[in-house]
Amino acid sequence: MSETVTHLYDSGATADEQRAAFTDGTVPVAVYGLGKMGLPLAATFAARSGNVVGVDLDPAVVDAINDGDSPVEGEPGLDAAVETTVADGTLRATTDGTHAARNAAIHVVIVPTLLDDDDRPDLSAVESVVDDISAGLAPGDAVFLESTLPPRTCEDIVQPRLVEESGLDADAFGLAFCPERTSSGRALEDITGSYPKIVGGIDDESTRVAELVYDQLTSNDVIPVSDPTTAECVKLFEGLYRDVNIALANELGRLADELSIDVREAIAAANTQPFCEIHDPGAGVGGHCIPYYPHFVIQQCETDTPLLETARAVNERMEEFTVRKTVEELDRAGVPIEEATIAVLGVTYRPGIDETRASPAWTITSTLSAAGADVYNIDPVCSDLDAFAGRPATLSDLPAIDPDGMVLVTAHDAFADIPWRRLTDPTVIDGRDALDVEPTDGHVYTIGSGPATSD
């Protein structure tokens, strides 16, 4: 590949010349953050551009990648993509963000934004990367942020920080927010075409460059929006919609007992009307997106956001509701909670994904254990069951445990193979309407459907 650094922002070259430069390796790319979303993005950039350095603080991650191994599991195609791009020299990794910045013309930031103890967005990881980029930022460089951020972060924090730390004028480099729209377990598929790519630049030239670059990565459309703040809100609004919709479903689901109906049946029938799309009730909402994004808006905006706050509170209370129904149904079966043996099925936040961030299982397992129950946690994909309150177990252990109660939190496919006939009539709380178990003596309770009885 050429050692000539070609800058795309305000370069004076034609669009065709810039596309050729990007795809022949003369536009060096640095991707900051090589986690579950960052490494697939870096591998995709490497495959398309031929000249990528990935940056991560973890030396073990960097060493694995440089050996051609993917430290990220559960992503179809990623092992091969990393092996191939490292072998052909289009992808390498480093812990030195400043050095990477000095040698890059495009800087892509995809590090997490978490919450502090007061539920305020913690921008320290993003700010640290911005400082590294500033140390190597050159005229004509372009900075793209894919990390989910509170509204106005690019305009009020990132751009001023880049200007101050680099010494460059604001119009000397490009800046755009280009939110990731990927899900664990399908990252490469999503990056390369599942959904349109959204880009919003700080100026028209920044937007143009972002469009040009991402058009080489995706087979889907690239949709420009007016500015970075609009692009930031696009990503957040997607999560807010889901949080509010799930809260509606959860609130309706809690009415099943009082109304003596299967709320899930009513929702399914209501959704046959094209203007109704109610989600499913369940045992709680987890992951690194939905439980966090509402706070990015609630904490950032002075305007009251009662709907967002209420939705978040409703969804957080589903964990308590799940525990309460477990206690009530066990009591109905004549088993006090302090004497109960309970198997919790699924502790990751999503089926098939080894990710436990904000999983409802954290609260459910700890609350049941604190109430005196003997809790066993079963999850076929979780790599750290020991972190949860209770004891780790496997599906094959169930007959020996012979639990008084079983609580489904996450509907892994493996739970289709529960050996029901070898269990002694457990009380079942199905948090996802996913278990194929015949009701016996009213001891099956499905959140959103209520108690089931034998015909």
C-alpha positions in Angstrom: 0.0 0.0 0.0 1.1 3.6 -0.6 2.7 5.5 2.2 1.1 8.7 0.9 -1.5 10.1 3.3 -4.6 11.3 1.5 -7.0 13.5 3.4 -10.6 13.5 2.3 -11.8 16.6 4.1 -11.5 19.7 2.0 -8.9 18.0 -0.2 -9.9 19.4 -3.6 -9.9 16.0 -5.2 -12.9 14.7 -7.0 -15.3 12.2 -5.3 -14.1 9.5 -7.6 -10.4 10.2 -6.7 -11.3 10.2 -3.0 -13.2 6.9 -3.3 -10.2 5.4 -5.0 -7.8 6.7 -2.4 -10.0 5.4 0.4 -10.2 1.9 -1.1 -6.6 1.5 -2.1 -5.1 2.1 1.3 -3.8 5.6 0.9 -6.3 7.0 3.5 -5.1 5.5 6.9 -7.9 4.7 9.3 -7.7 4.4 13.1 -10.6 2.8 15.0 -10.6 3.5 18.7 -12.2 0.7 20.7 -12.0 -3.0 19.8 -14.8 -4.4 21.8 -18.0 -6.2 20.7 -18.9 -3.5 18.2 -15.5 -1.9 17.6 -13.6 -5.0 16.4 -16.3 -5.9 13.7 -16.2 -2.3 12.6 -12.4 -2.2 12.4 -12.4 -5.5 10.4 -15.0 -4.1 8.0 -13.0 -0.9 7.5 -9.9 -3.0 6.9 -11.6 -5.1 4.3 -12.8 -2.0 2.5 -10.0 0.4 2.9 -6.9 -1.8 3.3 -5.2 0.3 5.9 -6.6 0.2 9.5 -5.0 0.4 12.9 -7.3 -0.5 15.8 -6.7 0.9 19.3 -7.6 -0.6 22.6 -6.4 -0.1 26.2 -6.3 -3.9 26.9 -2.9 -5.4 25.8 -4.4 -8.9 25.8 -7.0 -7.7 23.2 -4.3 -6.1 21.1 -2.0 -9.1 21.3 -4.8 -11.5 20.3 -5.7 -9.4 17.3 -2.1 -9.0 16.1 -1.9 -12.8 16.3 -4.9 -13.0 14.0 -7.3 -14.1 16.7 -10.6 -12.5 17.6 -11.1 -11.9 21.3 -14.8 -11.3 20.6 -16.9 -14.4 20.7 -20.3 -15.1 19.3 -20.0 -13.0 16.1 -20.5 -15.0 12.9 -17.7 -14.4 10.4 -15.6 -12.3 12.7 -12.9 -14.9 13.4 -12.3 -15.3 9.7 -12.4 -11.5 9.1 -9.8 -10.8 11.7 -7.6 -13.7 10.6 -7.8 -12.6 7.0 -7.2 -8.8 7.5 -4.4 -9.3 9.9 -2.7 -11.8 7.6 -2.9 -9.5 4.6 -1.6 -6.5 6.6 -4.8 -4.4 6.3 -5.5 -4.6 10.1 -3.2 -4.3 13.0 -3.8 -3.2 16.6 -2.0 -1.1 19.3 -2.5 0.3 22.7 -0.9 3.6 21.7 -3.8 5.9 20.7 -1.6 8.9 20.2 0.7 7.1 17.8 -2.3 5.7 15.9 -3.8 9.2 15.6 -0.6 10.7 14.2 -0.7 8.2 11.4 -4.3 8.3 10.5 -6.4 10.5 8.3 -9.8 9.1 9.4 -10.5 8.6 13.1 -13.4 6.4 14.2 -14.5 6.4 17.8 -16.5 3.5 19.1 -15.9 3.2 22.9 -18.8 2.8 25.4 -20.6 5.5 27.2 -21.8 4.2 30.5 -23.6 5.8 33.5 -22.1 6.9 36.8 -23.6 6.2 40.2 -26.1 9.0 39.7 -27.3 7.8 36.3 -25.4 10.5 34.5 -23.6 9.7 31.3 -19.9 9.0 31.8 -18.0 10.5 28.9 -14.6 9.8 30.3 -13.8 7.1 27.7 -14.8 9.3 24.8 -13.0 12.3 26.1 -9.8 10.2 26.6 -10.0 9.1 23.0 -10.6 12.6 21.8 -7.5 13.7 23.6 -5.5 11.0 21.9 -6.9 12.1 18.5 -6.1 15.7 19.2 -2.4 14.9 19.8 -2.2 13.6 16.2 -5.0 15.5 14.4 -3.8 17.1 11.2 -5.5 19.5 8.7 -7.8 17.5 6.4 -8.4 14.7 8.9 -12.0 13.5 9.6 -13.3 12.3 13.0 -16.3 10.1 13.0 -18.0 9.2 16.3 -20.1 6.0 16.4 -20.3 5.8 20.2 -23.8 6.5 21.5 -23.7 10.0 23.1 -26.0 12.4 24.8 -27.4 15.1 22.5 -25.1 18.0 21.6 -21.9 16.0 22.8 -20.2 16.5 19.4 -21.0 20.2 19.1 -20.6 21.2 22.7 -17.8 18.9 23.9 -16.0 17.0 21.2 -15.4 19.8 18.7 -14.3 22.4 21.2 -12.0 19.8 22.8 -10.4 18.8 19.5 -9.9 22.5 18.7 -8.4 23.3 22.0 -6.1 20.3 22.3 -4.9 20.2 18.7 -4.5 23.9 18.1 -6.3 23.6 14.8 -9.1 25.8 13.7 -12.6 24.2 13.7 -12.8 24.3 9.9 -9.5 22.6 9.5 -10.8 19.1 10.1 -14.1 17.2 9.6 -16.3 16.0 12.4 -19.5 13.8 12.1 -21.6 11.6 14.2 -22.3 8.3 12.5 -24.1 6.1 15.1 -23.6 2.3 15.2 -26.8 0.4 14.5 -25.6 -3.1 15.3 -26.7 -5.9 17.6 -24.5 -8.5 19.3 -24.5 -11.7 17.3 -24.9 -10.0 13.9 -22.5 -7.2 14.0 -20.8 -7.8 10.6 -24.2 -8.3 8.9 -25.5 -5.1 10.4 -22.5 -2.9 9.6 -22.4 -4.0 6.0 -26.1 -3.6 5.1 -28.9 -4.5 7.5 -30.0 -0.9 8.0 -29.4 2.5 6.4 -26.3 4.3 7.8 -27.0 7.7 9.4 -24.4 10.5 9.2 -24.5 14.0 10.5 -21.6 16.4 10.0 -20.6 19.6 11.8 -20.6 21.2 8.4 -21.5 20.2 4.8 -18.0 19.0 4.0 -17.9 16.7 7.0 -21.3 15.2 6.0 -20.1 14.7 2.5 -16.9 12.9 3.6 -18.9 10.7 6.0 -21.3 9.8 3.2 -18.5 8.9 0.9 -16.7 6.7 3.4 -19.7 4.8 4.8 -21.0 4.3 1.3 -18.0 2.0 0.8 -18.8 0.0 3.9 -22.5 -0.6 3.5 -24.7 -2.0 0.7 -27.6 -0.1 2.2 -28.4 3.6 2.0 -26.4 6.3 3.7 -28.8 8.9 5.0 -27.4 12.4 5.8 -29.1 14.4 8.5 -28.7 18.1 9.3 -26.1 18.0 12.0 -24.4 15.8 14.6 -27.0 16.5 17.2 -29.8 15.2 14.9 -27.7 12.1 14.3 -27.1 11.6 18.0 -30.9 11.9 18.6 -31.6 9.3 15.8 -29.7 6.7 17.7 -31.2 7.6 21.1 -34.8 7.9 19.8 -34.5 4.3 18.5 -33.8 3.1 22.1 -36.3 5.4 23.7 -39.1 4.1 21.5 -38.3 0.6 22.5 -38.1 1.5 26.2 -41.4 3.3 26.2 -43.1 0.6 24.1 -41.9 -2.2 26.4 -43.0 -0.2 29.4 -46.5 0.0 27.9 -46.4 -3.8 27.3 -45.1 -4.4 30.9 -47.7 -2.2 32.5 -50.5 -4.0 30.5 -48.9 -7.3 31.3 -49.3 -6.6 35.0 -53.0 -6.3 34.6 -53.5 -9.9 33.5 -54.5 -11.1 37.0 -56.9 -8.3 37.7 -58.6 -8.5 34.3 -58.5 -12.3 34.3 -57.3 -12.2 30.6 -54.3 -13.3 28.7 -52.8 -9.8 27.9 -50.4 -11.3 25.4 -53.3 -12.7 23.5 -55.0 -9.2 23.5 -51.7 -7.6 22.4 -51.3 -10.0 19.5 -54.8 -9.4 18.3 -54.5 -5.6 18.7 -51.3 -5.7 16.7 -53.2 -7.0 13.6 -54.3 -3.3 13.2 -51.4 -1.6 11.2 -51.2 1.4 13.5 -50.6 -0.7 16.6 -47.3 -2.3 17.4 -47.2 -3.1 21.1 -44.1 -5.0 22.2 -44.1 -8.0 24.6 -44.1 -7.9 28.4 -41.4 -9.7 30.2 -39.3 -10.2 33.3 -37.2 -7.0 32.7 -35.1 -5.1 30.2 -31.3 -5.4 30.1 -28.3 -4.8 27.9 -26.0 -2.0 27.1 -28.6 0.1 25.2 -32.2 0.4 26.4 -31.5 0.8 30.2 -28.9 3.5 29.5 -30.1 5.7 26.6 -33.1 7.3 28.4 -30.7 8.8 30.9 -28.7 10.4 28.1 -31.8 12.5 27.4 -33.3 12.8 30.9 -30.0 14.0 32.4 -29.0 16.2 29.5 -32.2 18.2 28.9 -33.6 20.8 31.3 -37.1 20.2 29.8 -39.1 17.7 31.9 -39.3 14.2 30.4 -41.9 12.5 32.6 -42.8 9.9 30.0 -39.2 8.7 29.6 -38.7 8.7 33.4 -41.9 6.7 34.0 -41.1 4.2 31.3 -37.7 3.6 32.8 -39.2 3.1 36.3 -41.9 0.7 34.9 -39.3 -1.4 33.2 -37.0 -1.5 36.3 -40.0 -2.6 38.5 -40.5 -5.7 36.3 -37.6 -7.4 38.2 -39.4 -6.8 41.5 -42.7 -7.9 39.9 -41.1 -11.2 38.8 -39.8 -11.9 42.3 -43.2 -11.0 43.8 -45.0 -13.4 41.5 -42.5 -16.1 42.3 -43.1 -15.7 46.0 -46.9 -15.6 45.5 -47.0 -18.7 43.3 -44.7 -20.7 45.5 -46.9 -19.7 48.5 -49.9 -20.9 46.5 -48.1 -24.2 46.1 -47.4 -24.3 49.9 -43.7 -23.6 49.7 -42.5 -20.5 51.7 -39.8 -18.6 49.9 -37.3 -19.1 52.7 -37.6 -22.8 52.3 -37.7 -22.9 48.5 -35.1 -24.2 46.0 -35.3 -22.1 42.8 -33.7 -22.5 39.4 -33.2 -19.2 37.5 -33.1 -19.9 33.8 -31.0 -17.4 31.9 -28.9 -14.6 33.3 -27.6 -12.9 30.2 -29.7 -10.0 28.9 -30.5 -11.6 25.6 -30.9 -15.1 24.3 -27.8 -16.6 22.8 -25.5 -13.7 23.8 -22.9 -13.8 26.5 -23.5 -10.3 27.8 -24.9 -9.6 31.3 -24.8 -5.8 31.5 -27.9 -4.6 33.2 -29.5 -8.0 33.0 -32.7 -8.4 35.1 -31.1 -11.5 36.5 -28.8 -9.5 38.7 -31.8 -8.2 40.8 -33.9 -11.3 40.5 -31.2 -13.7 41.8 -29.9 -11.4 44.5 -33.5 -10.6 45.8 -34.5 -14.3 45.8 -31.3 -15.2 47.6 -31.7 -12.4 50.2 -35.3 -13.7 50.9 -33.8 -17.1 51.9 -34.3 -19.1 48.8 -31.6 -21.6 47.6 -31.0 -20.3 44.1 -29.4 -22.2 41.3 -28.5 -20.2 38.1 -28.6 -22.0 34.7 -27.4 -20.3 31.5 -25.9 -22.2 28.6 -24.0 -19.2 27.2 -22.9 -17.2 30.2 -19.2 -17.4 30.9 -19.4 -16.0 34.4 -22.3 -17.6 36.3 -20.3 -17.3 39.6 -20.8 -13.5 39.6 -24.5 -14.0 40.3 -26.1 -14.6 43.7 -26.7 -18.3 44.1 -24.9 -21.3 42.6 -24.1 -22.1 39.0 -25.8 -25.2 37.6 -26.5 -26.9 34.2 -29.6 -28.3 32.6 -28.4 -31.8 33.4 -28.3 -30.9 37.1 -32.0 -30.0 37.2 -33.3 -33.5 38.1 -30.9 -33.7 41.1 -31.7 -30.2 42.2 -35.5 -30.9 41.7 -36.4 -27.2 42.3 -39.6 -26.1 44.0 -39.6 -23.1 41.6 -38.2 -22.2 38.2 -38.0 -18.6 36.9 -37.3 -18.1 33.2 -35.5 -14.7 32.8 -33.9 -15.2 29.4 -35.3 -17.5 26.7 -32.3 -19.4 25.5 -33.0 -22.1 22.8 -31.5 -24.8 25.1 -34.4 -24.4 27.5 -36.6 -26.3 25.0 -34.8 -29.4 26.4 -35.7 -29.1 30.0 -36.4 -32.6 31.4 -39.8 -31.8 32.7 -40.8 -35.5 33.3 -37.9 -35.9 35.7 -38.9 -32.9 37.9 -41.4 -33.0 40.7 -44.1 -30.5 39.7 -42.1 -27.3 40.1 -43.9 -23.9 40.3 -42.9 -22.2 37.0 -42.7 -18.4 36.4 -42.2 -17.9 32.7 -40.9 -14.4 32.2 -40.9 -14.6 28.4 -43.8 -17.0 27.4 -41.2 -19.3 26.0 -41.4 -22.5 28.0 -43.2 -25.6 26.6 -44.6 -27.0 29.9 -48.0 -28.4 30.6 -49.7 -26.6 33.5 -50.2 -28.8 36.5 -52.5 -27.7 39.4 -52.1 -24.0 38.4 -48.4 -23.9 39.1 -47.4 -22.2 35.8 -47.5 -18.4 35.8 -46.6 -16.5 32.6 -45.9 -12.8 32.9 -48.5 -11.1 30.8 -50.7 -14.2 30.6 -51.3 -14.9 34.3 -51.7 -18.3 35.9 -52.4 -21.4 33.7 -54.5 -24.3 34.8 -55.0 -27.9 33.5 -57.9 -28.5 31.2 
